[in-house]
């Protein structure tokens, strides 16, 4: 087993899902890096590192809504959904699935 076998890890997800995840992550990272002039990892805690404020979190909400055609409301407005790029990507994908009629929970 190779430690760099990307194909094996993607087999658990559909190719569309993997591409979508990567595209969402890249766009969020692009936005963060453009606004903060700093590089971020997908699992870096953006707020604990002192990198972002709660006011910036609202900018993130607006960016996610405009970029991905989602609406972030109610319980989804928790700071934990915006702590990491990974968390924001999961939020976007969950909201996109709900908007497409995949919300049964």
ABEGO torsion letter per residue (X at the ends): XBAABAAAAAAABBAAAAAAAAAAAAAAAAAAAAAAGBBBBAABBAAAAGABBAAAAAAAAAAAAAAAGBBBBEAAABAAAAABAAAAAAAAAAAAAAAAGABAX
